[in-house]
Amino acid sequence: MLKSASNIREVIFLLSFLLVPEGCAVVWELDSILLPFVINGLLIALYMFLCGKFRYIYDVTKNNSIYIVLIVIAVHSIFSILFDEIIDVKTDLVRLILSWLMLPLILSYSALLVSFNSSDRGLTCKVNQIINIFIIGGLMGVLGFTFFGAYAERKPIMTFSEISHYAIFVAPFLWYLIISGEVLKKRKIQVILAFLLISILYQSVALVLVILIGAIFFAYLEFRKFKMTILFSMIIGLLAIIGNVNNADYYISRLSPSVSEESTNLSYLAGIEEAYIAINKTYGLGLGFQQMGIEEPSGSIANFHYDMTGAYINRYDGSAAWIKIVAEFGLLGIAVVLYIVNIMARSLFGILATRRSNFKIYSSPSYIFANCLVCSFVMYMFVRGGGYHSIQFAYLIAGLILLAKFNRKDRRHEGVNWNEA
């Protein structure tokens, strides 16, 4: 009973902290979640200090890879400032300095996720509770219950201004539940169908992709025979359901690469164009850390949209994390994107090894969840992303830190007790 109450309390605290930035940004009608993200990050650090969990923040900060990344960003920023006249790019020093000061706060969110995944015991139960909350919240949104009536045209759901943000947030928890060997097959099917219903009624390509990836994991891990037949039948089933929805034109328009007045892909295409222009303009150096969008976009797609609406769209992030990284870090950014893709691929192989290996590490709930955190970054990276100060970057950092501990402590292929780390 006490253990159950403790799990519920931990789930409430986790969701309260992780959902606050976006909810506050919508309520306060902010263009960015940066301010609430920073304030909330400080509150997380205070909460963990008062609850005796500050060691998890220390655990995160003692990782050498964090300092290597910060040094690389610092060196690149210095070069960008020194050569801004040569490459004819203006550097906003105030924005750069403030971003630097706020960057370490991501570690507070990462530490919170590490503490959530600090033990195999009870992890599946906690994730199950989170999934139930998101299913109920999603169905309430479908029925028209929303916290943000003024944003109804943007299809808000729970504390999220858009359904795509909801999808990206829930991805690692959903995938873990589908992959975990501690969850009944019947329960997994119920969860997949529930989120599939929400995605169809809300018309969300992002949520459909999250479910589709989860269905692939389910088919591969649950069926040892005829798994490819089952896999393809599930994919075809999902596509058939989507195709029979009355508003199927929505999905077609989202997947269409054309640039038209009706296209919803303008922001993504404009971001790619701006990244390409940035690399050419700066001779491969990039615009510099947090400098995308400082100057008005010069691409034809962005100008086309401006002529239609009188506003530039997603000029500061390019609509996906990989676009922002490439635009701001140039050729180095391309290498970083490829490196992150490699990391996500390795985590994917770790997931596929679940229950297919004799090593105990692969069946550990903490190991599975860590890989799900890393793999879920693929949505933020390529589908619907934004800036560096985000929960999804905290997912990536927390996942990598957890996996690094496994690499250190599980070379003997034994279980991990994170409280001893």
SETIKOL-984823 format. One record per residue (C-alpha): residue number from 1; residue in one letter; chain; x negated, y negated, z negated. Coordinates in nm, 2 decimals. Layout:
R   num   residu   chaine        u        v        w
R   NUM        A        A        X        Y        Z
...
//
This chain:
R   num   residu   chaine        u        v        w
R     1        M        A     0.00     0.00     0.00
R     2        L        A    -0.28    -0.24    -0.10
R     3        K        A    -0.47    -0.14     0.22
R     4        S        A    -0.17    -0.21     0.43
R     5        A        A    -0.12    -0.56     0.27
R     6        S        A    -0.49    -0.63     0.32
R     7        N        A    -0.46    -0.54     0.69
R     8        I        A    -0.15    -0.76     0.74
R     9        R        A    -0.33    -1.05     0.56
R    10        E        A    -0.63    -1.02     0.79
R    11        V        A    -0.42    -1.01     1.10
R    12        I        A    -0.23    -1.32     0.99
R    13        F        A    -0.55    -1.51     0.92
R    14        L        A    -0.71    -1.40     1.25
R    15        L        A    -0.41    -1.50     1.47
R    16        S        A    -0.36    -1.82     1.27
R    17        F        A    -0.71    -1.94     1.34
R    18        L        A    -0.74    -1.81     1.70
R    19        L        A    -0.40    -1.95     1.81
R    20        V        A    -0.43    -2.29     1.65
R    21        P        A    -0.65    -2.47     1.92
R    22        E        A    -0.41    -2.41     2.21
R    23        G        A    -0.10    -2.47     2.00
R    24        C        A    -0.23    -2.81     1.87
R    25        A        A    -0.34    -2.91     2.22
R    26        V        A     0.01    -2.86     2.35
R    27        V        A     0.19    -3.02     2.05
R    28        W        A    -0.04    -3.32     2.06
R    29        E        A    -0.03    -3.34     2.44
R    30        L        A    -0.41    -3.32     2.48
R    31        D        A    -0.58    -3.27     2.81
R    32        S        A    -0.83    -3.03     2.64
R    33        I        A    -0.84    -2.80     2.34
R    34        L        A    -1.18    -2.94     2.24
R    35        L        A    -1.07    -3.15     1.94
R    36        P        A    -0.85    -2.88     1.78
R    37        F        A    -1.12    -2.62     1.87
R    38        V        A    -1.38    -2.82     1.68
R    39        I        A    -1.16    -2.89     1.37
R    40        N        A    -1.04    -2.53     1.36
R    41        G        A    -1.40    -2.40     1.39
R    42        L        A    -1.50    -2.60     1.08
R    43        L        A    -1.20    -2.46     0.89
R    44        I        A    -1.29    -2.11     0.99
R    45        A        A    -1.64    -2.16     0.85
R    46        L        A    -1.49    -2.30     0.52
R    47        Y        A    -1.24    -2.01     0.50
R    48        M        A    -1.52    -1.75     0.55
R    49        F        A    -1.73    -1.92     0.29
R    50        L        A    -1.45    -1.93     0.03
R    51        C        A    -1.35    -1.56     0.10
R    52        G        A    -1.71    -1.43     0.07
R    53        K        A    -1.74    -1.36     0.44
R    54        F        A    -2.01    -1.62     0.52
R    55        R        A    -2.26    -1.34     0.57
R    56        Y        A    -2.09    -1.27     0.90
R    57        I        A    -2.17    -1.62     1.02
R    58        Y        A    -2.53    -1.55     0.91
R    59        D        A    -2.52    -1.22     1.10
R    60        V        A    -2.42    -1.40     1.42
R    61        T        A    -2.68    -1.68     1.38
R    62        K        A    -2.97    -1.45     1.32
R    63        N        A    -2.93    -1.29     1.67
R    64        N        A    -3.23    -1.40     1.88
R    65        S        A    -3.03    -1.40     2.20
R    66        I        A    -2.83    -1.69     2.08
R    67        Y        A    -3.14    -1.91     2.04
R    68        I        A    -3.27    -1.80     2.38
R    69        V        A    -2.95    -1.92     2.55
R    70        L        A    -2.96    -2.25     2.36
R    71        I        A    -3.32    -2.31     2.46
R    72        V        A    -3.24    -2.24     2.83
R    73        I        A    -2.95    -2.48     2.82
R    74        A        A    -3.17    -2.74     2.64
R    75        V        A    -3.45    -2.71     2.90
R    76        H        A    -3.20    -2.73     3.19
R    77        S        A    -3.04    -3.04     3.03
R    78        I        A    -3.37    -3.21     3.01
R    79        F        A    -3.45    -3.14     3.37
R    80        S        A    -3.11    -3.26     3.47
R    81        I        A    -3.17    -3.59     3.29
R    82        L        A    -3.52    -3.64     3.42
R    83        F        A    -3.43    -3.57     3.79
R    84        D        A    -3.08    -3.74     3.79
R    85        E        A    -3.21    -4.02     4.01
R    86        I        A    -3.38    -3.79     4.25
R    87        I        A    -3.07    -3.57     4.30
R    88        D        A    -2.84    -3.87     4.28
R    89        V        A    -2.63    -3.73     3.99
R    90        K        A    -2.52    -3.93     3.69
R    91        T        A    -2.56    -3.77     3.35
R    92        D        A    -2.30    -3.86     3.08
R    93        L        A    -2.53    -3.85     2.78
R    94        V        A    -2.25    -3.91     2.53
R    95        R        A    -2.06    -3.61     2.66
R    96        L        A    -2.38    -3.40     2.67
R    97        I        A    -2.48    -3.48     2.31
R    98        L        A    -2.13    -3.43     2.17
R    99        S        A    -2.10    -3.10     2.36
R   100        W        A    -2.43    -2.99     2.21
R   101        L        A    -2.32    -3.07     1.86
R   102        M        A    -1.99    -2.88     1.90
R   103        L        A    -2.14    -2.58     2.08
R   104        P        A    -2.25    -2.39     1.75
R   105        L        A    -1.89    -2.39     1.64
R   106        I        A    -1.82    -2.11     1.88
R   107        L        A    -2.02    -1.90     1.64
R   108        S        A    -1.75    -1.95     1.37
R   109        Y        A    -1.49    -1.79     1.60
R   110        S        A    -1.73    -1.51     1.69
R   111        A        A    -1.81    -1.45     1.32
R   112        L        A    -1.44    -1.42     1.25
R   113        L        A    -1.40    -1.16     1.52
R   114        V        A    -1.70    -0.97     1.39
R   115        S        A    -1.55    -0.96     1.04
R   116        F        A    -1.22    -0.84     1.19
R   117        N        A    -1.42    -0.55     1.35
R   118        S        A    -1.64    -0.49     1.05
R   119        S        A    -1.52    -0.14     0.99
R   120        D        A    -1.36     0.15     1.18
R   121        R        A    -1.12     0.20     0.90
R   122        G        A    -0.79     0.03     0.96
R   123        L        A    -0.89    -0.14     1.29
R   124        T        A    -0.63     0.05     1.50
R   125        C        A    -0.36    -0.04     1.25
R   126        K        A    -0.45    -0.41     1.27
R   127        V        A    -0.46    -0.41     1.65
R   128        N        A    -0.13    -0.23     1.65
R   129        Q        A     0.02    -0.51     1.44
R   130        I        A    -0.12    -0.78     1.67
R   131        I        A     0.03    -0.60     1.98
R   132        N        A     0.37    -0.59     1.81
R   133        I        A     0.35    -0.96     1.74
R   134        F        A     0.26    -1.04     2.10
R   135        I        A     0.54    -0.81     2.24
R   136        I        A     0.80    -0.98     2.02
R   137        G        A     0.66    -1.32     2.10
R   138        G        A     0.66    -1.24     2.47
R   139        L        A     1.02    -1.11     2.47
R   140        M        A     1.14    -1.42     2.27
R   141        G        A     0.98    -1.63     2.54
R   142        V        A     1.16    -1.44     2.81
R   143        L        A     1.49    -1.51     2.62
R   144        G        A     1.41    -1.88     2.62
R   145        F        A     1.28    -1.92     2.26
R   146        T        A     0.98    -2.15     2.29
R   147        F        A     0.79    -2.39     2.06
R   148        F        A     0.73    -2.63     2.34
R   149        G        A     1.05    -2.73     2.52
R   150        A        A     0.89    -3.02     2.69
R   151        Y        A     0.65    -2.78     2.87
R   152        A        A     0.93    -2.55     3.00
R   153        E        A     0.82    -2.60     3.36
R   154        R        A     0.48    -2.45     3.27
R   155        K        A     0.64    -2.13     3.14
R   156        P        A     0.51    -2.16     2.78
R   157        I        A     0.50    -1.85     2.56
R   158        M        A     0.44    -1.83     2.18
R   159        T        A     0.18    -2.10     2.11
R   160        F        A     0.04    -2.09     2.47
R   161        S        A     0.12    -2.36     2.73
R   162        E        A     0.10    -2.10     3.01
R   163        I        A     0.16    -1.73     3.04
R   164        S        A    -0.19    -1.68     3.19
R   165        H        A    -0.35    -1.80     2.86
R   166        Y        A    -0.13    -1.55     2.67
R   167        A        A    -0.25    -1.27     2.91
R   168        I        A    -0.62    -1.35     2.87
R   169        F        A    -0.59    -1.38     2.49
R   170        V        A    -0.41    -1.04     2.44
R   171        A        A    -0.63    -0.85     2.69
R   172        P        A    -0.89    -0.70     2.45
R   173        F        A    -0.63    -0.59     2.20
R   174        L        A    -0.41    -0.44     2.46
R   175        W        A    -0.69    -0.25     2.62
R   176        Y        A    -0.82    -0.12     2.29
R   177        L        A    -0.48     0.02     2.20
R   178        I        A    -0.46     0.19     2.54
R   179        I        A    -0.81     0.34     2.51
R   180        S        A    -0.81     0.44     2.14
R   181        G        A    -0.78     0.81     2.07
R   182        E        A    -0.60     0.72     1.74
R   183        V        A    -0.29     0.60     1.92
R   184        L        A    -0.02     0.84     2.05
R   185        K        A     0.02     0.87     2.43
R   186        K        A     0.39     0.78     2.39
R   187        R        A     0.31     0.46     2.21
R   188        K        A     0.06     0.36     2.48
R   189        I        A     0.32     0.41     2.76
R   190        Q        A     0.58     0.20     2.56
R   191        V        A     0.33    -0.08     2.52
R   192        I        A     0.24    -0.08     2.89
R   193        L        A     0.60    -0.09     2.99
R   194        A        A     0.68    -0.37     2.74
R   195        F        A     0.41    -0.59     2.87
R   196        L        A     0.49    -0.50     3.23
R   197        L        A     0.85    -0.62     3.17
R   198        I        A     0.72    -0.95     3.02
R   199        S        A     0.49    -1.00     3.32
R   200        I        A     0.76    -0.95     3.57
R   201        L        A     1.02    -1.17     3.40
R   202        Y        A     0.76    -1.44     3.35
R   203        Q        A     0.61    -1.40     3.69
R   204        S        A     0.24    -1.38     3.58
R   205        V        A    -0.03    -1.25     3.81
R   206        A        A    -0.28    -1.27     3.52
R   207        L        A    -0.07    -1.05     3.29
R   208        V        A    -0.01    -0.80     3.58
R   209        L        A    -0.38    -0.77     3.63
R   210        V        A    -0.44    -0.71     3.25
R   211        I        A    -0.17    -0.44     3.26
R   212        L        A    -0.31    -0.29     3.58
R   213        I        A    -0.66    -0.26     3.43
R   214        G        A    -0.50    -0.11     3.11
R   215        A        A    -0.31     0.14     3.32
R   216        I        A    -0.63     0.25     3.50
R   217        F        A    -0.80     0.31     3.16
R   218        F        A    -0.49     0.50     3.05
R   219        A        A    -0.48     0.73     3.36
R   220        Y        A    -0.86     0.79     3.35
R   221        L        A    -0.89     0.88     2.98
R   222        E        A    -0.56     1.06     2.92
R   223        F        A    -0.54     1.29     3.21
R   224        R        A    -0.83     1.53     3.27
R   225        K        A    -0.67     1.70     3.58
R   226        F        A    -0.52     1.52     3.88
R   227        K        A    -0.63     1.19     3.72
R   228        M        A    -0.68     1.02     4.06
R   229        T        A    -0.33     1.12     4.17
R   230        I        A    -0.18     0.98     3.85
R   231        L        A    -0.39     0.67     3.88
R   232        F        A    -0.28     0.58     4.23
R   233        S        A     0.08     0.67     4.15
R   234        M        A     0.08     0.43     3.85
R   235        I        A    -0.08     0.15     4.07
R   236        I        A     0.17     0.20     4.34
R   237        G        A     0.45     0.21     4.09
R   238        L        A     0.34    -0.12     3.94
R   239        L        A     0.32    -0.28     4.29
R   240        A        A     0.66    -0.14     4.39
R   241        I        A     0.83    -0.29     4.08
R   242        I        A     0.67    -0.63     4.15
R   243        G        A     0.77    -0.61     4.51
R   244        N        A     1.13    -0.55     4.43
R   245        V        A     1.16    -0.86     4.21
R   246        N        A     1.38    -1.13     4.37
R   247        N        A     1.10    -1.38     4.33
R   248        A        A     0.83    -1.17     4.50
R   249        D        A     0.74    -1.47     4.70
R   250        Y        A     0.58    -1.61     4.39
R   251        Y        A     0.32    -1.33     4.38
R   252        I        A     0.25    -1.36     4.75
R   253        S        A     0.19    -1.73     4.72
R   254        R        A    -0.05    -1.67     4.42
R   255        L        A    -0.25    -1.42     4.62
R   256        S        A    -0.25    -1.62     4.94
R   257        P        A    -0.59    -1.78     5.02
R   258        S        A    -0.43    -2.05     5.24
R   259        V        A    -0.44    -2.41     5.15
R   260        S        A    -0.09    -2.56     5.18
R   261        E        A     0.14    -2.79     4.99
R   262        E        A     0.31    -2.48     4.84
R   263        S        A    -0.01    -2.30     4.75
R   264        T        A    -0.09    -2.26     4.38
R   265        N        A    -0.45    -2.17     4.46
R   266        L        A    -0.56    -2.53     4.54
R   267        S        A    -0.74    -2.58     4.20
R   268        Y        A    -0.94    -2.25     4.24
R   269        L        A    -1.04    -2.33     4.60
R   270        A        A    -1.13    -2.68     4.51
R   271        G        A    -1.35    -2.56     4.23
R   272        I        A    -1.54    -2.32     4.46
R   273        E        A    -1.59    -2.61     4.70
R   274        E        A    -1.71    -2.84     4.43
R   275        A        A    -1.96    -2.58     4.31
R   276        Y        A    -2.09    -2.53     4.66
R   277        I        A    -2.13    -2.91     4.70
R   278        A        A    -2.31    -2.94     4.36
R   279        I        A    -2.57    -2.68     4.45
R   280        N        A    -2.64    -2.84     4.79
R   281        K        A    -2.65    -3.19     4.64
R   282        T        A    -2.88    -3.11     4.35
R   283        Y        A    -3.11    -2.87     4.55
R   284        G        A    -3.00    -2.58     4.34
R   285        L        A    -3.05    -2.74     4.00
R   286        G        A    -2.68    -2.80     3.92
R   287        L        A    -2.50    -3.09     3.77
R   288        G        A    -2.61    -3.02     3.42
R   289        F        A    -2.45    -2.89     3.10
R   290        Q        A    -2.09    -3.02     3.07
R   291        Q        A    -2.13    -3.26     3.36
R   292        M        A    -1.88    -3.11     3.60
R   293        G        A    -1.60    -3.35     3.67
R   294        I        A    -1.78    -3.66     3.55
R   295        E        A    -1.78    -3.79     3.90
R   296        E        A    -1.47    -3.77     4.12
R   297        P        A    -1.46    -3.46     4.33
R   298        S        A    -1.58    -3.51     4.69
R   299        G        A    -1.45    -3.19     4.85
R   300        S        A    -1.18    -3.19     5.11
R   301        I        A    -0.96    -2.96     4.92
R   302        A        A    -0.96    -3.17     4.60
R   303        N        A    -0.90    -3.48     4.81
R   304        F        A    -0.61    -3.30     4.99
R   305        H        A    -0.45    -3.23     4.66
R   306        Y        A    -0.51    -3.58     4.54
R   307        D        A    -0.34    -3.73     4.85
R   308        M        A    -0.03    -3.51     4.76
R   309        T        A    -0.01    -3.56     4.39
R   310        G        A    -0.23    -3.86     4.30
R   311        A        A    -0.43    -3.65     4.06
R   312        Y        A    -0.73    -3.42     4.06
R   313        I        A    -0.68    -3.07     3.92
R   314        N        A    -0.90    -2.89     3.68
R   315        R        A    -1.19    -3.11     3.77
R   316        Y        A    -1.39    -3.04     3.45
R   317        D        A    -1.38    -2.66     3.47
R   318        G        A    -1.30    -2.56     3.83
R   319        S        A    -1.02    -2.32     3.71
R   320        A        A    -1.27    -2.03     3.64
R   321        A        A    -1.57    -1.99     3.41
R   322        W        A    -1.80    -1.87     3.69
R   323        I        A    -1.73    -2.18     3.90
R   324        K        A    -1.82    -2.41     3.61
R   325        I        A    -2.14    -2.22     3.53
R   326        V        A    -2.25    -2.22     3.89
R   327        A        A    -2.16    -2.59     3.94
R   328        E        A    -2.35    -2.70     3.63
R   329        F        A    -2.65    -2.47     3.64
R   330        G        A    -2.69    -2.42     4.01
R   331        L        A    -2.91    -2.12     4.11
R   332        L        A    -2.97    -2.04     3.75
R   333        G        A    -2.59    -2.03     3.70
R   334        I        A    -2.56    -1.77     3.98
R   335        A        A    -2.82    -1.56     3.80
R   336        V        A    -2.63    -1.61     3.47
R   337        V        A    -2.30    -1.50     3.63
R   338        L        A    -2.46    -1.19     3.78
R   339        Y        A    -2.61    -1.11     3.44
R   340        I        A    -2.27    -1.14     3.27
R   341        V        A    -2.12    -0.92     3.54
R   342        N        A    -2.39    -0.66     3.46
R   343        I        A    -2.31    -0.68     3.09
R   344        M        A    -1.94    -0.63     3.16
R   345        A        A    -2.01    -0.34     3.39
R   346        R        A    -2.22    -0.17     3.11
R   347        S        A    -1.93    -0.22     2.87
R   348        L        A    -1.69    -0.08     3.12
R   349        F        A    -1.91     0.24     3.14
R   350        G        A    -1.90     0.25     2.76
R   351        I        A    -1.52     0.24     2.77
R   352        L        A    -1.51     0.51     3.04
R   353        A        A    -1.73     0.73     2.82
R   354        T        A    -1.47     0.73     2.54
R   355        R        A    -1.37     1.08     2.45
R   356        R        A    -1.58     1.20     2.75
R   357        S        A    -1.91     1.23     2.56
R   358        N        A    -2.05     1.44     2.27
R   359        F        A    -2.20     1.13     2.11
R   360        K        A    -2.00     1.01     1.81
R   361        I        A    -2.07     0.64     1.90
R   362        Y        A    -1.84     0.65     2.20
R   363        S        A    -1.54     0.74     1.99
R   364        S        A    -1.60     0.48     1.72
R   365        P        A    -1.30     0.23     1.71
R   366        S        A    -1.55    -0.05     1.64
R   367        Y        A    -1.76     0.04     1.95
R   368        I        A    -1.45     0.06     2.17
R   369        F        A    -1.31    -0.27     2.05
R   370        A        A    -1.65    -0.44     2.10
R   371        N        A    -1.66    -0.32     2.46
R   372        C        A    -1.30    -0.44     2.51
R   373        L        A    -1.40    -0.79     2.39
R   374        V        A    -1.68    -0.80     2.64
R   375        C        A    -1.48    -0.66     2.93
R   376        S        A    -1.19    -0.89     2.87
R   377        F        A    -1.42    -1.18     2.96
R   378        V        A    -1.37    -1.08     3.33
R   379        M        A    -1.03    -1.25     3.32
R   380        Y        A    -1.17    -1.57     3.19
R   381        M        A    -1.47    -1.55     3.42
R   382        F        A    -1.29    -1.49     3.75
R   383        V        A    -0.91    -1.53     3.71
R   384        R        A    -0.82    -1.81     3.48
R   385        G        A    -1.09    -1.98     3.29
R   386        G        A    -1.21    -2.31     3.15
R   387        G        A    -1.48    -2.47     2.94
R   388        Y        A    -1.74    -2.32     2.71
R   389        H        A    -1.56    -2.42     2.39
R   390        S        A    -1.30    -2.14     2.41
R   391        I        A    -1.18    -1.83     2.23
R   392        Q        A    -1.28    -1.62     2.53
R   393        F        A    -1.65    -1.72     2.50
R   394        A        A    -1.62    -1.62     2.13
R   395        Y        A    -1.49    -1.28     2.25
R   396        L        A    -1.80    -1.23     2.46
R   397        I        A    -2.04    -1.34     2.20
R   398        A        A    -1.87    -1.13     1.92
R   399        G        A    -1.86    -0.83     2.15
R   400        L        A    -2.23    -0.86     2.24
R   401        I        A    -2.34    -0.90     1.88
R   402        L        A    -2.14    -0.59     1.77
R   403        L        A    -2.28    -0.39     2.06
R   404        A        A    -2.63    -0.50     1.96
R   405        K        A    -2.58    -0.36     1.61
R   406        F        A    -2.47    -0.03     1.76
R   407        N        A    -2.79    -0.02     1.97
R   408        R        A    -3.00    -0.08     1.66
R   409        K        A    -2.82     0.15     1.42
R   410        D        A    -2.68     0.42     1.65
R   411        R        A    -2.98     0.55     1.83
R   412        R        A    -2.94     0.85     1.61
R   413        H        A    -2.58     0.87     1.74
R   414        E        A    -2.43     0.83     1.39
R   415        G        A    -2.14     0.63     1.27
R   416        V        A    -2.18     0.26     1.18
R   417        N        A    -2.09     0.10     0.85
R   418        W        A    -2.10    -0.27     0.93
R   419        N        A    -2.09    -0.36     0.57
R   420        E        A    -2.44    -0.22     0.54
R   421        A        A    -2.57    -0.42     0.83
//
